[in-house]
Every structure is written in C-alpha cells, then in structure tokens.
C-alpha cells in the first residue's frame, strides 16, 4: 500500500470547537441565536451587547463550532451583600447593560446561557459553566449565582405549583432543559423566585435561584472594611433673590459646587425649582404664571449644558434641583442627575401638588428610576413625592441606598411634611435621605415669592446611626451648605441586624406594592 497516497487525512475528520470571549463580530449571530432560543422574548440590542463587552469582556463567553456561533453565556460581577433579594433579572442585569458590574464584588452572576437548538446534546452548556467556574477562580470570587429559567414548567403548571415542579426536576422525576443541566453542573437550588422575568411565558415568570461555591476562594480579612467607603454628600440651602440674568444664577450655583468640591464631596444636592429665581427677570408683572413657566422651560438646554460642565469641571455628581421641561405640549417638573463622568439621568415628578397644577399647569411623570453611580445606587424624589411611601419602597426594592429629595416649600408646615416623611422613609426602608430646599424671597413672582427650608441628611433611627436620625442639618432659613459622610455598608448591616428590621418584617402575605413600568411589566416590592 502506498501510504503517501492512501493514508487517511485526519484533517478530514477533525472538528474545531472553541470556547472564547465574545467579540463585536459575533453580535449578529448572537442576536439570531437568541431569537431561536427564547421565542417570544426580546433579544439583546446591539447597544446592550456593546455595553457588556466594554464593561466586563471576560464575562461574555461564546462557543464556536466549525466557525459558527452555537452557544453563549453572559455574566457580571456583583457584591453578594448588595442584593439581599434576587428577585428581578432586569435590576441585577442592569437592564442588559450590566452597568452595575462591580470589579470589587465577590459573586459571579450569570444573566444568560443559551445553546443553539440545532446543537443541543453536545454538552455545550457544560463547557460554558466550566468557563464560568474558571472565571470565578481567576477573579477569586466566592460563588457563581444564576437565576435560571424553568422553560418546561408551562407544560405542568395546570397540575403542579412551581415549587412542586422544581422539586420533581431536582429529584429526577421530571426533566427541564435548563434546571436539569444546571444541577448536573454543580449548582445547588437555593430558592424559587416569582416574577423574575414576567415576559417569560414558558417559565410562567418564575426562576430558580442556584449557587455554585468556589472552594478555591480565599477571603481577604480586610475586604469587608476596605469596601466600606463613605459617601460624602453636600446639601445646599439656596437663597432665592432677584437676579438680572442667567449668568447670575449660574454664578450662585457654581459657588456652591466649588465649595462642595473643596470638601471632596461625592454628591452636591440643589433644591427643587430653584430655577424659578430666573422668573425675576423673565416674568413681567402681567405675565400669566403658566406662560412664565414655559418661558423658563426655554432655558432648560442651557441649564443642562451648565450643570454637565460643572459636574466634570469640579469632579462631583450634581443633583441639579429640578427644572421645568416642555415635551410636546406637556409641561413637567424634572430633576436631573449630572454624573461627574459627563452622563445625565432624569426623574420626573410623579405627584403634582394642587398649587403646581393650578398655577403652572404641571403634568405628572410615571417612571420610578434608580440610578447607578460611582458611589452606589440612588434615587430622586421631588418634594411631594417623598410623602408617598410606595415610591421609596419601590426604589429601595430596586436597590436604592440614598434618596435625594430636592424640595421647595413656602412655610414651615410644608417643610415639616417633607422632613417628617423623609425621615420615615429612612426607617421603613433602611436608606439615607437628603433634603435640599430654598430660602429667601422673590418679590412679585407668583407662586414662588416666599420660601422656608432646613436642608439636612437623615439616617435610620437606631444605635448605630446619628442621634435623632439626623446626620447633619443646616440652620433654618439661611443660605448655607451642610456636608456629611454616610456609610453604605452600615445600611446593609442594619437591614440584616438592626434593632428592628422593617424591610425583612414586611407582611407580603397581607399586602404588597405593585408598580407598572413603561414597558407594561409589573414590579412588586
């Protein structure tokens, strides 16, 4: 036999299978595969994939078989202590953008695993789970956690509760393509999560909470304390006075931003509608208040440009009070968060006071936002909004640790309503609240002529916090600034081990708070 001509070529029989990091060139194939794997659910958008790749490229894995993308896994690092309730995929996945990825965290969280339908049975998921385990070892993470779908549950939902179903799968009496695979790969079922992905009809909205423990994890005895970073907050008590131009307004604001920056503050908080100060030069004595408010809204682009520049220049996150904005024909009261990296977030005022409706014609917003910042998760509730406990309950359920409350009240009674409710929200939800208001007078400016304020920073009421639940507060009704550090780690410990544990002791079997977001999904807190 002529071995040179008749020998079998091994290359004809070789198949190349490769586990590798995701690249931008994979996006189209990945989206196509996701549509096949999760019919009826919206696939990733390109901007979400770009964000995942930019923030944590090591955590985005794919399996390539013969040059084709056939499986993938997405993950991020979080701190286990920051997510005491693992109930909301959208929250933990950062809306698909994983902006909540924490390089200093201790837990690898898997937000997705999928295998192309034509390539199942090749144990590709096993390769991906092993890839995640290697990530956990590489980054010295204590555990890997997943919130897994149970896609076969809809076939049994008429006869079995979700608990009964997962128990039968765990015991080998039933087969589920996801849960069976996860338990076979070393994950331990910890609990069942309702309303995890309400749009997942196959799982009836349920998910399993599973954990794999990294036995190679070496705890850093200093880590708990190294992560305890104080957040420094400056609350402005802003004096309203007649001014001649927007330049005067900007100069007054920059003074406070400069002062807060000198104290190396992480946040500086301004009052609600301090911009009505500009009505002193915009509003003629015969102008109707609704017309004046809309004229003020014309200055919103310059307002946004100014505060964005200030946040970058002074390296401080700015809660820019609130400002009128016209969208279509609708006038809204909107608070903006100006990040020191140049980003901007916004929160519309949800509850409108009778005076705002009557004088200015303000319309309410609908969304309850929680913002990721470089110093933790925060939310904004504009004045009257903090008097409705449901909003803070929802924000806290979404992970907010600090609630900023820009307010504008004309007398002490109005101020006390805001202050008392802000302090109550601290107790109910184990959060910090920061109130910032206006003092002074604006002669002949209707509905904004007199003001009363005492800006302050409030804490839960317990032995581990400041006396009377007041971290710091201004002298009433003068122009000034108060600065104080608050400890986010202390909030976490208090929620778990406080003298009373309001959050953990909620009777959700008797009552709950339900919130419908802009996409029509129902969120329960």
TAWORA-V71589 format. One record per helix or strand of 2 or more residues. SS is the DSSP state (A for helix, B for strand). FROM is the first residue (numbers start at 1). TO is the last residue. Records with the same first field share a line. If there is no record, write none. Layout:
SS: FROM-TO  FROM-TO
//
This chain:
A: 3-6  10-12  24-37  46-55  57-59  80-82  89-92  94-96  117-119  124-138  153-155  162-170  179-184  223-226  246-262  274-282  289-297  300-314  354-360  383-387  389-397  412-429  467-469  488-497
B: 17-21  61-65  68-78  107-115  143-148  188-193  207-213  230-240  267-269  317-319  323-327  330-338  344-348  362-363  371-373  376-380  402-406  432-436  438-441  456-458  470-473  480-487  514-516  522-524
//
